[in-house]
Amino acid sequence: MWEGLAPRLRLIGQIALVALCSAAPVLLHGQNAPSSQPAESQPAQDGLNYTSEAAGADGDAPARRLVKWNEYDGPLLTLRVGGGFLYDYAAFAQDAESKDQLALSPASGVRDFRLLAKGRFKFLPERVSYTLGYMYDGAAKSWRFRQTGFQIEVPEGLGSLFIGRTKEGFSTNKIMVGYQGWTQERATANDAFIPILADGVKWNGNIPSGKFVYNVGFFRDDFSETESFNKNDNQFVARAVWLPFTGNGTDTVLHLAVEERYAQSDDGFLRYRSKPESFLAQSYAIDTGSFPASHSNTIGVESYYRPGPLTIGTEYYFNQVASHETNDPLFHGGEIFVAYLLTGETRPYNVRGAYFDRISPKRPVFNGGPGAWELVLRFSYTDLDSGTIEGGKFWRITPMANWHLSDNVRLEFSYGYGVLDRFGARGSTQFFQTRLQLQL
């Protein structure tokens, strides 16, 4: 693994050194130089943020910046460099039936390591900005481009257009950066039905009152045939969110959404599978295998309520597949969770993007405080048994604690109990997972 990683890290270090030397005049003589990150992108004190989604869809600036050396304002472009690092440990306790279904053993390793760059080119209109994400994929043991493209603000149309590689816009949990979620991994249904990224165009819009937010997107796999997230030849995605409390002088969030995803199969075949909400698990829990199909149509419903330190949310999906050979199976699944911040923080909500942001502790550990402590309880369920397909049924309950030491450091401790009904057996597994998360 590290043989291929080392030369890339040396190259990245060289690029960083050149960028640092180029930025030296600004760093040494221009401490008050304007930031490339607009001030409006900072989470508001009332827990609401009106920044556009794509401006921070792969890592927003925190409420308090850790450093200033990662920003550059030059004659041709502005640049803000960020990054993230995840390191996981997982152990498993299985009964006899589970051991027959899944080959699991304790493991540790890098979950994710990514570099991010955002800014704008000064020779283009100010409404145009860029974002670039480059990530070391621990599963594929290779470097991959993440969210990368251009965003064009269209205030006349009350929205913005993103062109490039991005989140499709289906599922709030999927739109959120994985670093900012409640739990270590997304629910099995979410990972099985919804790709992490896609290449295409996406429009994000709203109405003047802010009570209605929507996005529509069209994506193709012309440039992503070899990517692990590629599941379809093309897909159309739409999402509509109603925010009844927005603009009423309250920081309470009620988020109600419906969404649809129409997707052509990938070269005439589809496959849905997911690990048991543990990246380090050596086996998939549910898996339909590859089967002939023409297309699928996925409907999702969402509900989130956040009156303060408490957040309650649920998402559920119904995935109808057009496959005469397998009797047109209908798969479904989702999750419900409750999260509470013991230290009194309120998880910020991005109104324009209709998703939740990262926790910013009131009293970080490195300033002598306790950080932010968050307790979470989630139940997830997925059913991939339908028609002639026997992909399995899996449910898991996960209590866990998140310790946000600062805007940039987070520790996660989780226990899970899952049951897999597959291969004519019903096996139970206990999960013991921890994660170190660093984010800039």
Order of alpha helices (4+ residues) and beta strands (2+ residues): alpha-alpha-beta-beta-beta-alpha-beta-beta-beta-beta-beta-alpha-alpha-beta-beta-beta-beta-beta-beta-beta-beta-beta-beta-beta-beta-beta-beta-beta-beta-beta
